Amino acid sequence: MTLLESTWTLRDGILHSPALGALGLVAGFTTRTLGSMAGGVFPLAEQDRNRIALAERLGFERVVRLRQVHGDSVVHADDVGTAWPEADAMWTATPGLLLGVAAADCVPILIADPAGPIGAAHAGWQGTSKRIAVRLVETLVRNGADVTRLVAAIGPSIGPCCYVIDELRAATIRDRLGADSADLLFAGPDGRPVFDLWSANAQQLEQVGVPTIERCDVCTQSGGADIWSHRGEAGRNGTGLGIIGRPR
């Protein structure tokens, strides 16, 4: 397994993934510059316009979205219409569709087979402890991907520098992940538990055989004011999109 700690490139309001970009894909994470893309703080009509503008400027038909519920369900993006299904990951083998998972501290996970399907997942502490990244890889492989060719990118999210959780959440994570949680949960400076979302998802991707994993390692709370953060803004935040698509 190759772990790439890449510097994602900020261009035209998007932090771009170098590893996925090298495959000819459009992949990255939107910043404040392009406005809020999801969530309940900004008007829904405004966010609809922002997503339409994003798809058009990147040369895609539309942004495919989900109603994210912190679960581990994966759906086929081609089947998603105006009524968003409850799920936290999706996949497609169709060029021209831009997959978008909303995040403002949770982890956007973007995965591609250079010669096959692509997918995106939203992984907060719930999705990570339910192994949503593993569910997405399994779905991609069932639909024609070769796991030995997969490239995964772990986008900006709240990092281990900032992600303090309560003991109840920590206990749930330990229960779900078992021994795998040993190196992912540790005591912060004040003794409260800290959960390393980046390492947790990289670990899961490695365990299912993904050979190339890129970590952005940009913290949404401490890494810069151009990225939305639910915690950093006490819930008065917009939301960015982790995006991946294969141009026509």
C-alpha positions as CSV (number, residue, x, y, z in Angstrom):
1,M,0.0,0.0,0.0
2,T,1.2,3.5,-0.9
3,L,0.1,6.3,1.4
4,L,0.4,9.7,-0.3
5,E,0.3,12.7,1.9
6,S,-0.4,15.1,-0.9
7,T,-0.8,18.8,-1.0
8,W,-4.2,19.4,-2.5
9,T,-4.1,22.3,-4.9
10,L,-6.5,25.2,-4.4
11,R,-7.8,26.4,-7.8
12,D,-11.0,28.2,-8.7
13,G,-12.5,27.7,-5.3
14,I,-11.8,23.9,-5.2
15,L,-9.1,22.0,-3.4
16,H,-8.1,19.4,-6.1
17,S,-6.9,15.9,-5.4
18,P,-3.6,15.4,-7.3
19,A,-3.8,11.6,-7.2
20,L,-7.3,11.5,-8.8
21,G,-6.7,14.4,-11.1
22,A,-3.8,12.4,-12.6
23,L,-6.3,9.8,-13.7
24,G,-8.2,12.4,-15.7
25,L,-11.0,12.8,-13.1
26,V,-12.4,16.0,-11.6
27,A,-12.0,15.4,-7.9
28,G,-11.7,17.6,-4.8
29,F,-13.5,19.6,-2.2
30,T,-15.3,22.9,-2.6
31,T,-14.4,25.9,-0.4
32,R,-16.4,29.0,0.8
33,T,-15.5,30.8,-2.4
34,L,-18.2,28.8,-4.3
35,G,-20.8,29.2,-1.5
36,S,-22.6,26.7,0.6
37,M,-23.6,23.5,-1.2
38,A,-25.8,21.8,1.4
39,G,-27.2,22.0,4.9
40,G,-29.9,24.0,6.7
41,V,-28.2,27.3,7.4
42,F,-28.3,28.9,4.0
43,P,-31.4,29.1,1.8
44,L,-32.0,25.9,-0.2
45,A,-32.6,27.8,-3.4
46,E,-29.3,29.5,-3.1
47,Q,-27.5,26.1,-2.5
48,D,-29.3,24.6,-5.5
49,R,-28.0,27.5,-7.6
50,N,-24.5,26.9,-6.3
51,R,-24.5,23.2,-7.2
52,I,-25.9,23.9,-10.7
53,A,-23.2,26.5,-11.2
54,L,-20.6,24.1,-10.0
55,A,-21.6,21.3,-12.4
56,E,-21.8,23.7,-15.3
57,R,-18.4,25.3,-14.7
58,L,-16.8,21.8,-14.4
59,G,-18.5,20.5,-17.5
60,F,-21.0,18.1,-15.9
61,E,-24.7,17.5,-16.4
62,R,-25.5,17.8,-12.7
63,V,-24.3,17.2,-9.2
64,V,-25.7,13.9,-7.8
65,R,-26.6,14.3,-4.1
66,L,-27.8,12.1,-1.2
67,R,-29.8,12.7,2.0
68,Q,-26.9,11.8,4.3
69,V,-27.9,10.0,7.5
70,H,-24.6,8.9,9.0
71,G,-25.2,5.3,7.9
72,D,-23.4,2.8,5.7
73,S,-25.7,2.5,2.7
74,V,-24.3,2.8,-0.8
75,V,-26.5,3.6,-3.8
76,H,-26.1,3.7,-7.6
77,A,-25.8,7.4,-8.5
78,D,-27.5,6.8,-11.9
79,D,-30.7,6.0,-10.2
80,V,-30.8,9.2,-8.1
81,G,-33.2,11.8,-9.3
82,T,-34.7,14.9,-7.6
83,A,-35.8,12.8,-4.6
84,W,-32.5,12.1,-2.8
85,P,-32.2,8.7,-1.2
86,E,-31.1,8.2,2.3
87,A,-27.5,7.0,2.0
88,D,-24.0,8.1,2.7
89,A,-22.1,6.7,-0.4
90,M,-22.7,6.3,-4.1
91,W,-21.0,5.0,-7.2
92,T,-21.3,5.3,-11.0
93,A,-19.6,4.1,-14.1
94,T,-21.2,6.8,-16.2
95,P,-19.2,9.7,-17.5
96,G,-20.8,13.1,-17.1
97,L,-22.1,12.7,-13.6
98,L,-20.5,14.6,-10.7
99,L,-20.9,12.9,-7.4
100,G,-21.1,15.2,-4.4
101,V,-21.0,14.3,-0.7
102,A,-21.6,17.1,1.8
103,A,-19.2,17.7,4.6
104,A,-18.2,20.4,7.1
105,D,-16.0,18.4,9.4
106,C,-16.9,14.8,8.3
107,V,-14.6,13.0,5.9
108,P,-15.3,13.0,2.1
109,I,-13.8,9.8,0.7
110,L,-13.3,9.7,-3.1
111,I,-12.4,6.4,-4.8
112,A,-11.8,5.5,-8.5
113,D,-10.8,2.6,-10.7
114,P,-8.9,4.3,-13.6
115,A,-10.7,1.9,-16.0
116,G,-13.9,1.3,-14.1
117,P,-16.4,2.8,-11.7
118,I,-15.9,5.7,-9.2
119,G,-17.5,6.5,-5.9
120,A,-17.8,8.9,-3.0
121,A,-18.6,8.5,0.6
122,H,-19.4,10.7,3.6
123,A,-17.8,9.5,6.8
124,G,-18.2,11.2,10.2
125,W,-17.5,9.3,13.4
126,Q,-20.7,7.2,12.8
127,G,-19.9,6.3,9.2
128,T,-16.3,5.7,9.9
129,S,-17.1,3.3,12.8
130,K,-19.7,1.6,10.5
131,R,-16.9,1.2,7.9
132,I,-18.6,3.1,5.2
133,A,-15.3,3.2,3.2
134,V,-15.3,-0.6,3.2
135,R,-18.9,-0.8,2.0
136,L,-18.1,1.6,-0.9
137,V,-15.0,-0.5,-2.0
138,E,-17.1,-3.7,-1.8
139,T,-19.8,-2.1,-3.9
140,L,-17.3,-0.9,-6.5
141,V,-15.7,-4.3,-6.8
142,R,-19.1,-6.0,-7.2
143,N,-19.8,-3.6,-10.1
144,G,-16.6,-4.1,-12.1
145,A,-13.8,-2.4,-10.3
146,D,-10.5,-4.2,-9.7
147,V,-9.4,-3.5,-6.1
148,T,-5.7,-3.6,-7.2
149,R,-6.3,-0.6,-9.4
150,L,-8.2,1.5,-6.9
151,V,-7.0,5.0,-5.9
152,A,-8.7,6.6,-2.8
153,A,-8.5,10.1,-1.6
154,I,-9.3,11.2,1.9
155,G,-10.4,14.8,1.8
156,P,-10.4,17.7,4.2
157,S,-12.1,17.0,7.5
158,I,-11.7,17.7,11.2
159,G,-8.3,16.3,12.1
160,P,-6.8,14.6,15.1
161,C,-5.6,18.0,16.2
162,C,-9.2,19.1,17.0
163,Y,-11.6,16.1,17.0
164,V,-12.3,15.8,20.7
165,I,-15.3,13.5,21.4
166,D,-17.2,12.4,24.5
167,E,-16.7,9.0,26.2
168,L,-20.0,7.7,25.0
169,R,-19.0,8.1,21.4
170,A,-15.6,6.7,22.1
171,A,-17.2,3.6,23.7
172,T,-19.4,3.1,20.6
173,I,-16.3,3.4,18.3
174,R,-14.4,0.8,20.4
175,D,-17.4,-1.5,20.3
176,R,-17.8,-1.2,16.5
177,L,-14.1,-1.2,15.5
178,G,-12.8,-3.6,18.2
179,A,-9.0,-3.9,18.3
180,D,-8.7,-1.7,15.2
181,S,-9.6,1.3,17.4
182,A,-6.6,1.0,19.6
183,D,-4.4,3.4,17.7
184,L,-7.2,5.6,16.5
185,L,-8.5,6.8,19.9
186,F,-6.2,8.6,22.3
187,A,-6.4,11.0,25.2
188,G,-6.1,14.7,24.3
189,P,-4.3,17.3,26.4
190,D,-7.3,17.6,28.7
191,G,-7.7,13.9,29.0
192,R,-10.8,13.7,26.8
193,P,-10.9,11.2,23.9
194,V,-9.7,12.2,20.5
195,F,-10.7,10.2,17.3
196,D,-8.4,10.2,14.3
197,L,-10.8,10.1,11.4
198,W,-8.0,10.3,8.8
199,S,-6.1,7.3,10.0
200,A,-9.3,5.3,10.7
201,N,-10.4,5.6,7.1
202,A,-6.9,5.0,5.7
203,Q,-6.7,1.9,7.8
204,Q,-10.0,0.5,6.6
205,L,-9.1,1.2,2.9
206,E,-5.8,-0.6,3.4
207,Q,-7.5,-3.6,5.0
208,V,-9.7,-4.2,2.0
209,G,-6.7,-4.0,-0.4
210,V,-6.8,-0.5,-1.8
211,P,-3.2,0.0,-3.0
212,T,-3.0,3.8,-3.3
213,I,-4.4,6.1,-0.6
214,E,-4.0,9.8,-0.7
215,R,-4.6,11.9,2.5
216,C,-5.2,15.6,2.2
217,D,-4.5,16.1,5.9
218,V,-6.2,19.6,6.0
219,C,-8.2,20.1,9.1
220,T,-11.5,21.9,8.5
221,Q,-11.5,23.5,11.9
222,S,-7.9,24.6,12.1
223,G,-6.6,24.4,8.6
224,G,-7.9,27.7,7.1
225,A,-10.9,30.0,7.1
226,D,-11.8,29.1,3.5
227,I,-13.2,25.8,4.5
228,W,-16.6,25.4,6.3
229,S,-16.5,23.8,9.8
230,H,-19.5,22.8,11.8
231,R,-17.6,22.8,15.1
232,G,-15.5,25.8,14.3
233,E,-18.6,27.9,13.6
234,A,-20.8,26.4,16.3
235,G,-23.3,25.1,13.7
236,R,-23.7,28.4,11.9
237,N,-21.9,27.2,8.9
238,G,-22.3,26.4,5.3
239,T,-21.3,23.0,3.8
240,G,-18.8,22.0,1.1
241,L,-18.9,19.1,-1.3
242,G,-16.4,16.3,-1.8
243,I,-16.7,15.8,-5.6
244,I,-15.6,13.2,-8.1
245,G,-16.6,12.8,-11.7
246,R,-15.3,11.4,-15.0
247,P,-15.7,14.0,-17.8
248,R,-17.4,12.8,-21.0
